Amino acid sequence: MISAENIEKSYGEVKALRGVSLEVKEGELFGLIGPDGAGKTSLIRILVTLLKPDKGSATVNQLDVVDDFRKLRKQIGYMPGRFSLYPDLSVEENMTFFATVFGTTIEENYHLVKDIYQQIEPFKERLAGRLSGGMKQKLALSCALIHAPKVLVLDEPTTGVDAVSRKEFWEMLKRLQKMGITILVSTPYMDEANLCDRVALIQDGNILTINTPERVTQNHESILWAVRSDNMYLCIRDLRKHPGVKTVFGFGEFLHITLRDNTISPTALEKYLKERCHTNIAINPIEPGIEDVFMDLMQKHDN
Amino acid sequence: MKILRYLLQKEFIQILRNKSMWPIIFLMPIIQMVILVNAATLELKKSDVYVVDQDMSDASRQLVDKLKGNPFFQITSITDNDHLADQQLLNGKAGVVLDIPENFEKHLKRNNQASLQLRVDAINGLAAELTWSYMNSVIVDYNNQIRASWMGVSKFDPPQKIEVSQRYWYNPSLIYSFFMAPGVLVILVTLVGMFLAAVNLVREKEIGTMEQLNVTPIKKYQFIAAKMIPFLAIALLDLSFGLLIAKMVFNMPFEGSLLVLYGFTTVFLLGVLGLGLLISVVSETQQQVFFVSYFFLLVFILMSGLFTPVESMPTWAQWLDHLNPMYYMMKVIRNVVLKGSGFFDLKYEFLSMLGYGVAMFSLAVMRYRKTA
């Protein structure tokens, strides 16, 4: 449904995308995951015909994003990262406006937005600028869907949204997916990766890996331990000095470490830390999460 | 067409909802017309005259009386002391000093000639020239009068051989506000139309709605036209409002046809709104739009012929003025309002402004990119 090949984009000296390729299948919920400045927005703006790539090509529903942009715009629903509806028009006026410029009406595609729009319909007379953050987002999604697009592209829809609304939002996306809409969504939150069918991890304009969330973590080769002690700061320093330890990163109250070889045992490491006067030491082998994989891939890429 | 109609509907809803627009739309015409037209005048009124009369004779008193009766002059004081005169000119208390030397009457009677001295404050060259020529006419008048009364009217030497009688056409009583009011109207419609349209467009960029609009199938010309038409309508509304004020406050005559005036104004607005939108399309913020439009507007106004006649500019400036839409409009509105010129009298201006409008609109559409 969406296919990008070797896309490059620079803004002056800054390289935003360095040869990005990806493939999104029809009906898929695809996540584009990476930190701020990774190139997510640039890639998305290229796919929705708002930006021309310097090199490479991309098609959405077999339509080229540069040559067939006119036809393509009717088939894509795009929700930019920043709220971009008219704050001085009411909820209903915004909806009617975007329906009309796409040559349709709210009634015609009401079934698509019903679930979402019903939640904000009681406030349809209210100006969009006076809605709460969560409602603004629902309105933006409704407006992006009102012309019954085949593909829905969302740029960081959950950034700055509270946990409950985030969960709700992903449930809405799942329902839209069931209606047959292909969805490409970008997010800086690693934990949202598990909600996608497949994810692409992107960093510094490069795609690190593309796979299902399960596979991404399974393919992780290194052994991962969670370590903690009373003095975390010294613990990081001492662990980094240990020749068998490859990486140390802080993850909440634990440190996640990967090992250079599998010969060290947890007890040996505990002894090593005890010798350096650490107390309350806990070492548990754990299953890697997306974030661990991301850190690992980033390290590999940098080397 | 349906999309354009809907875009227009959206713009009007937004404009009507924006409460801060109303003062601009209705207060600006009142303030500009009432204050500017009255205040910005080149008419010379009540120039202060400081008379140094060292003769103190009948002849000198007659001259002073003549000055007293002239509406353009106001005598601040009459002394025989020359020392203070320079001081009076320097601190601006007198616009002109008239020196009547000692033995003025004696010389006049005995030698049939005498001298006077005029010192005029020429900081403002135009005012100085006017003062000079008014003063001169008073003295010439005085001269003729004393010749007639002292020598008697001679058969062979009548005091005045040729009399020039003046008739001013199109503004017979030389009322300055009739000249200024149409000019201020042009500034008014330009200011309202150009700024409102330009700021409105760039606001879509600032609040991010442009990003959403650009993925819709709205055509570029539709978007630009939808940004132009509402403000063209508002500018024409302000023109009507301004004309009404001119009629009621200044009793300005209206010789031409309203249809011709509105037709020309619409074509003119196409150009200045097009320029405003072009500036907006290539800018990112309202600040940039304001700065660049202000620059253009200032040059346009100062070169439009509002205050100083375009004919007295250097040739290169007159040539350059053909790029100034306000130059055409200034000419058109004064001719239509005061002279009653019709469409065919102004067809060159019409074609120039139409060309300007089409060029600006096309440039704005072309420079507007939906894809970066």
Contacts between the chains, C-beta under 8 A, distances in Angstrom:
chain1	res1	chain2	res2	distance
A	45	B	372	7.7
A	48	B	215	5.6
A	49	B	215	6.8
A	49	B	370	8.0
A	49	B	371	6.1
A	50	B	211	6.9
A	50	B	214	5.8
A	50	B	215	6.6
A	50	B	370	7.5
A	50	B	371	6.0
A	50	B	372	6.5
A	51	B	371	6.7
A	51	B	372	5.2
A	52	B	371	5.8
A	52	B	372	7.1
A	69	B	371	6.7
A	70	B	217	6.9
A	73	B	215	5.3
A	73	B	216	6.6
A	73	B	217	5.6
A	74	B	217	5.8
A	76	B	215	6.5
A	78	B	212	7.4
A	78	B	215	4.8
A	80	B	208	6.6
A	80	B	211	4.8
A	80	B	212	6.5
A	82	B	208	4.7
A	82	B	211	7.4
A	83	B	208	6.9
A	84	B	207	7.3
A	84	B	208	3.8
A	84	B	209	5.2
A	84	B	210	7.8
A	84	B	211	5.0
A	84	B	212	4.3
A	85	B	209	6.6
A	85	B	212	6.7
A	86	B	10	7.7
A	86	B	14	7.0
A	86	B	207	7.9
A	86	B	209	5.8
A	87	B	207	6.7
A	88	B	14	5.3
A	88	B	17	5.5
A	88	B	18	6.9
A	89	B	10	7.1
A	89	B	13	6.6
A	89	B	14	6.8
A	93	B	10	7.6
A	93	B	13	6.7
A	97	B	6	7.1
A	97	B	10	5.5
A	98	B	212	7.6
A	98	B	216	7.1
A	100	B	2	7.7
A	100	B	3	7.2
A	100	B	6	4.6
A	101	B	3	5.8
A	101	B	6	6.7
A	101	B	7	7.4
A	101	B	213	7.9
A	101	B	216	4.6
A	101	B	217	6.9
A	101	B	218	5.4
A	102	B	216	6.2
A	102	B	217	6.6
A	103	B	2	7.9
A	103	B	3	7.7
A	103	B	217	7.4
A	143	B	212	7.5
